[in-house]
Amino acid sequence: MNMIGGLLKQALLGATRIPGEIKNCFEESRKRGGQGLRLPEMLKLMAKVINSIDRVYICIDAVDELLAHDRSEFIGALRQIIQDAPNTRLFLTGRPYIRRELNQHLTKSVPVIHIVADPGDIASYLSHKIDEAGGRDPELMTENLKEDITTTILEKASGM
């Protein structure tokens, strides 16, 4: 899984030293024809690296954009990392429809806090930005267009 490999690489960049076991795994992989590490190997190494660091924050934006199968496997891998390296903190964003999947995979092992954008805040921000931009050429932004933009963005923000 490329995303876990990318996280492992980033964690290694934050480590003060690369443990010999990790170097050995990469050497073994190279001897197998450079096939790369398998997910179970990456997860073991990830836990080792993270446990050598005081605290690690993993931030993943738009988890909902992963294909369903890949997302399930990825969230399961994150759960494994948290179990093996409790000094890991996760921050995931995604559309509301994946909340059930996150709850199913993660709430047993970690507390989950759902943060939802407030439509009133979004509408207020959009109104301010549109008015700010509309000051350049007021004829370009009619009230109907402003309303259409706001409605469309609010629908998208709510996952519609």
C-alpha positions in Angstrom: 0.0 0.0 0.0 1.6 3.2 -1.2 0.1 5.5 1.4 1.5 3.4 4.3 4.9 3.3 2.5 4.7 7.1 2.2 3.9 7.5 5.9 6.8 5.2 6.8 9.1 7.3 4.7 8.0 10.5 6.5 8.3 8.8 9.9 11.8 7.8 9.0 12.6 11.4 8.2 11.5 12.4 11.7 13.6 9.7 13.4 17.0 10.6 14.9 18.4 7.4 13.6 17.3 4.5 11.4 17.3 1.2 13.3 19.3 -1.6 11.8 16.3 -3.8 11.5 14.7 -1.3 9.1 17.8 -1.2 6.9 17.9 -5.0 6.9 14.2 -5.2 5.7 14.9 -2.9 2.8 18.0 -4.9 1.9 16.0 -8.1 2.0 13.4 -6.5 -0.2 16.1 -5.5 -2.7 17.4 -9.1 -2.8 13.9 -10.3 -3.6 14.1 -8.3 -6.8 13.1 -4.9 -5.4 9.5 -5.9 -5.0 9.1 -3.5 -2.1 8.0 -4.2 1.4 4.6 -5.9 2.0 2.0 -4.2 4.2 2.6 -6.4 7.3 6.3 -5.6 7.1 5.6 -1.9 6.7 3.3 -1.9 9.6 5.9 -3.5 11.9 8.6 -1.1 10.8 6.2 1.8 11.1 5.5 0.9 14.8 9.2 0.6 15.5 10.0 4.0 14.0 7.1 5.7 15.7 8.0 4.2 19.0 11.4 5.7 18.7 9.9 9.2 18.4 8.1 11.0 21.3 4.9 11.6 19.5 3.8 11.3 15.9 0.9 13.0 14.2 -0.6 11.5 11.1 -2.8 13.8 9.2 -4.7 12.5 6.2 -7.1 14.8 4.2 -10.0 13.5 2.1 -10.0 9.9 3.3 -13.4 9.6 1.5 -11.6 9.9 -1.8 -9.9 6.5 -1.5 -11.7 3.6 -3.3 -13.9 1.7 -0.8 -11.6 -1.4 -0.7 -8.4 0.7 -0.4 -10.0 2.9 2.3 -11.0 -0.1 4.4 -7.5 -1.6 4.2 -5.9 1.8 4.9 -8.1 2.5 7.9 -7.3 -1.0 9.2 -3.6 -0.3 8.8 -4.0 3.0 10.7 -5.8 1.0 13.5 -2.9 -1.4 13.6 -0.3 1.4 13.8 -2.2 3.0 16.7 -2.4 -0.3 18.6 1.3 -1.0 18.1 2.5 2.6 18.6 0.2 4.3 21.1 2.1 7.6 20.8 0.5 8.1 17.4 -2.2 10.7 17.0 -4.5 10.7 13.9 -6.3 13.6 12.2 -8.5 12.4 9.4 -10.8 14.4 7.2 -13.5 13.1 4.9 -17.1 13.5 3.9 -19.8 12.6 6.5 -20.7 9.4 4.7 -17.5 7.6 5.8 -18.2 8.3 9.5 -19.8 4.9 10.0 -16.7 3.2 8.5 -14.3 5.2 10.7 -16.4 4.4 13.7 -16.4 0.7 12.8 -12.6 0.5 12.4 -11.3 3.0 14.8 -13.6 3.8 17.8 -12.7 0.6 19.6 -9.1 1.5 19.7 -9.1 5.3 19.8 -11.4 8.1 20.8 -13.0 9.8 17.7 -14.1 13.4 17.7 -16.3 14.4 14.7 -16.0 18.0 13.6 -18.6 19.2 11.2 -18.5 22.6 9.4 -21.2 24.9 10.4 -23.3 26.0 7.3 -23.8 29.4 8.8 -20.1 29.9 9.2 -19.5 28.8 5.6 -22.2 31.1 4.3 -20.9 34.0 6.2 -17.3 33.4 5.0 -18.5 33.1 1.4 -20.6 36.2 1.6 -17.6 38.1 2.9 -15.3 36.8 0.2 -17.7 37.3 -2.6 -18.4 40.9 -1.5 -14.7 41.5 -1.2 -14.1 40.2 -4.7 -17.2 41.9 -6.1 -15.9 45.3 -5.1 -13.5 45.1 -8.1 -16.3 45.0 -10.7 -19.8 44.9 -9.1 -21.5 44.2 -12.4 -19.9 40.7 -12.5 -21.6 39.4 -9.3 -25.4 39.5 -9.3 -27.4 38.5 -6.2 -28.7 35.4 -8.0 -25.1 34.3 -8.9 -24.0 35.0 -5.3 -26.9 32.8 -4.1 -26.1 30.0 -6.6 -22.5 30.0 -5.6 -23.3 29.9 -1.8 -26.0 27.2 -2.3 -23.7 25.0 -4.4 -20.8 25.2 -2.0 -23.0 24.5 1.0 -24.4 21.4 -0.7 -20.9 20.2 -1.5 -19.7 20.9 2.0 -22.5 18.8 3.5 -21.6 15.9 1.2 -24.5 16.2 -1.2 
